[in-house]
């Protein structure tokens, strides 16, 4: 099993360009990274990586999912450190989450339940292009699970979708 340091893995992921509709390189990296592990069943479907670990209780399934694309770079394509903090395109949304998913996929070798990992493209663009919709259209069973966690950065708050949402607090005096 690979020795995994999350910060270095996140830095590596940031260094891989993955602007929406150009996710091929990062998808290939993720598929290759996971394919070396015997406890994982890994499938690459177009630009989606789908991996499963069979758990001790196969009647329950937890899905962890995250998008692999980023918005266009804006002077932040190269990862950099300020002290012990890592900055770069997608560091928070979503390459830090992808690094966590990769570490979990490699280290959760005997989970209580089945674990599904879905790394999907085109979340940062119009919803009609979303890779989860593509996966669903190929076979609904890919998304069949008892619970799902999307590793979007929400500071611990549950988000019911955020594309185009504006949250306001209005005070009337």
C-alpha positions in Angstrom: 0.0 0.0 0.0 1.2 3.5 -0.8 2.3 5.8 2.0 0.0 8.7 1.8 0.6 12.2 3.0 -2.5 14.2 2.3 -0.9 17.6 1.8 1.5 16.2 -0.8 -1.2 14.3 -2.5 -3.4 17.5 -2.6 -0.4 19.5 -4.0 0.0 16.8 -6.7 -3.7 17.1 -7.6 -3.5 20.9 -7.8 -0.6 20.6 -10.2 -2.8 18.6 -12.6 -4.8 21.0 -14.8 -8.5 19.9 -14.8 -10.6 22.8 -16.0 -14.2 21.8 -16.8 -14.4 19.7 -20.0 -10.6 19.1 -19.8 -10.4 16.5 -17.0 -8.8 13.7 -18.9 -5.4 14.0 -17.2 -6.6 14.1 -13.6 -9.1 11.3 -14.3 -6.3 9.1 -15.7 -4.2 9.9 -12.7 -7.0 8.9 -10.3 -7.8 5.7 -12.2 -4.1 4.7 -12.3 -3.6 5.6 -8.6 -6.5 3.4 -7.5 -6.0 0.6 -9.9 -2.8 -0.6 -8.1 -4.8 -1.7 -5.0 -6.1 -5.2 -4.8 -9.0 -4.4 -2.4 -10.6 -2.0 -4.9 -12.7 -2.7 -7.9 -12.0 0.3 -10.2 -13.8 1.2 -13.4 -13.2 4.2 -15.7 -16.3 5.2 -17.5 -15.7 8.1 -19.9 -14.2 10.7 -17.6 -15.7 9.2 -14.4 -13.7 7.0 -12.0 -15.9 4.6 -10.0 -14.3 2.4 -7.3 -15.9 0.0 -4.8 -14.6 -1.7 -1.7 -16.8 -4.6 -0.5 -17.6 -4.3 3.2 -18.2 -6.9 5.8 -21.9 -6.1 5.7 -22.7 -6.0 2.0 -26.3 -5.0 2.6 -25.3 -1.4 3.3 -23.5 1.0 1.0 -21.9 4.4 1.6 -21.0 6.5 -1.4 -18.3 9.2 -1.3 -18.3 11.5 -4.3 -16.4 14.5 -5.6 -15.9 16.5 -8.8 -12.5 16.5 -10.4 -12.9 19.7 -12.4 -12.0 23.3 -11.5 -13.0 26.7 -12.7 -10.5 28.4 -15.2 -7.1 29.3 -13.6 -6.6 32.9 -12.5 -2.9 33.1 -11.6 -3.3 30.2 -9.2 -2.5 27.1 -11.4 0.8 26.4 -9.6 0.5 25.1 -6.0 2.3 27.3 -3.4 2.8 27.3 0.3 2.4 30.2 2.8 3.8 28.8 6.0 2.1 25.5 6.4 -0.9 26.4 4.2 -1.3 25.1 0.7 -2.8 27.4 -2.0 -3.7 26.8 -5.6 -6.5 26.2 -8.1 -8.9 23.8 -6.5 -7.1 23.4 -3.2 -10.4 23.7 -1.3 -12.9 23.0 -4.0 -12.3 20.2 -4.6 -8.8 18.7 -4.8 -8.4 18.6 -1.0 -11.6 16.5 -0.9 -10.4 14.3 -3.8 -7.1 13.7 -1.8 -9.2 12.6 1.2 -11.3 10.3 -1.0 -8.1 8.7 -2.4 -6.6 8.2 1.0 -9.8 6.6 2.3 -10.0 4.4 -0.8 -6.5 3.1 -0.2 -6.7 2.7 3.6 -10.2 1.4 4.2 -9.4 -2.1 3.3 -12.0 -3.9 5.5 -14.9 -1.5 6.0 -18.1 -2.4 7.9 -20.2 -1.6 4.8 -19.6 -1.3 1.1 -17.9 1.9 0.0 -18.3 3.5 -3.4 -16.1 6.3 -4.6 -17.2 8.4 -7.5 -14.8 11.0 -9.1 -16.9 12.8 -11.7 -16.4 15.7 -14.2 -18.1 18.9 -15.1 -19.6 20.1 -11.8 -18.3 23.7 -12.2 -20.4 24.3 -15.3 -24.1 24.2 -16.1 -25.9 21.3 -14.4 -26.9 19.7 -17.7 -23.2 18.7 -18.2 -22.7 17.2 -14.7 -20.9 13.9 -14.7 -23.2 12.4 -12.1 -26.1 12.8 -14.5 -24.0 11.1 -17.2 -23.3 8.2 -14.8 -27.0 7.9 -13.9 -27.9 7.8 -17.6 -25.4 4.9 -18.2 -26.7 2.8 -15.3 -28.7 4.0 -12.2 -27.2 1.3 -10.1 -23.8 3.2 -10.0 -25.5 5.8 -7.7 -27.5 3.3 -5.7 -26.5 3.6 -2.0 -27.9 4.0 1.5 -26.1 7.3 2.2 -23.9 9.6 0.2 -21.3 12.2 1.2 -20.1 14.8 -1.4 -16.8 16.2 -0.2 -17.7 19.8 -1.1 -16.3 22.4 1.2 -19.2 23.6 3.3 -17.5 24.2 6.6 -19.5 21.3 8.1 -22.9 22.6 7.0 -25.3 20.4 5.1 -25.8 22.0 1.6 -28.7 20.9 -0.6 -27.0 22.1 -3.8 -25.4 25.4 -4.2 -25.1 26.3 -7.9 -26.8 29.6 -8.3 -27.9 29.9 -4.7 -27.8 33.2 -2.9 -28.2 33.2 0.8 -29.3 36.5 2.3 -29.9 37.8 5.8 -32.3 40.7 5.7 -32.7 43.1 8.6 -35.5 45.6 8.6 -35.4 48.5 11.0 
